[in-house]
Amino acid sequence: MTTTPPSSRPSRPWSAFGAGAAAVAACAVCCEGPLLAVLGGIGVTSAIGAL
């Protein structure tokens, strides 16, 4: 009967979640300016068109 030795590294299920959360936060910080500019331009154009 063969047994596998216990792993020397503990299981860390939250590390993948933390890496994903960091990636989402970095994307939000990076893309927030251009997205707000585009949405603001659409809003101004719509407001001028409504007048």
C-alpha positions in Angstrom: 0.0 0.0 0.0 1.5 3.3 -1.0 0.7 6.5 0.7 1.5 10.0 -0.6 3.4 12.2 1.9 1.6 15.3 3.0 2.2 18.4 0.9 4.8 20.8 2.3 2.8 23.7 1.0 -0.6 24.4 2.6 -3.6 24.8 0.4 -4.5 28.4 -0.2 -7.8 28.7 -2.0 -8.0 32.4 -1.3 -4.8 33.3 -3.1 -6.5 32.8 -6.5 -9.4 35.0 -5.4 -7.0 37.7 -4.1 -5.1 37.7 -7.4 -8.3 38.0 -9.3 -9.5 40.8 -7.1 -6.2 42.7 -7.6 -6.5 42.3 -11.4 -10.1 43.7 -11.4 -9.1 46.6 -9.2 -6.1 47.4 -11.4 -8.3 47.3 -14.5 -10.9 49.6 -12.9 -8.2 52.1 -11.9 -6.6 52.0 -15.4 -9.8 52.2 -17.5 -11.8 54.6 -15.4 -10.7 57.8 -17.0 -11.3 56.8 -20.7 -14.6 55.2 -19.8 -15.8 58.3 -18.0 -14.7 60.5 -20.8 -16.6 58.5 -23.4 -19.7 58.3 -21.2 -19.5 62.1 -20.5 -19.2 62.8 -24.2 -22.3 60.7 -25.0 -24.2 62.5 -22.2 -23.2 66.0 -23.4 -24.1 65.1 -27.0 -27.5 63.7 -25.9 -28.2 66.8 -23.8 -27.3 69.1 -26.8 -29.5 67.0 -29.1 -32.4 67.2 -26.7 -32.3 71.0 -26.7 
